[in-house]
Amino acid sequence: MEFKKYITEFIGTFFLIFVGTGAIIVNHISNNALRHMAIAFGFVILVLIYACGHISGAHFNPAVTIAFSVVGKFNKGQIVPALLCGG
């Protein structure tokens, strides 16, 4: 079961980086405002939370994982494998 969580976090982090980087490139090419990048990042996080949140908790950002661990909402024994998988 833990392996499924780690794979989900890895895939979610991949999509976050892929879509975010793509938005940055499109913004650079078209010289649009930064709001398009913000919308892209926000939308991909929204979709990933709904799609993967029930499997892994949707900790795609290492800062979220560390913060949850500090306040006691995330098992400290799982923090290193979670960070290695991207979140």
ABEGO torsion letter per residue (X at the ends): XAAAAAAAAAAAAAAAAAAAAAAAAAAAAAGBBAAAAAAAAAAAAAAAAAAAAAAAGGBABAAAAAAAAAAGABBAAAAAAAAAAGX
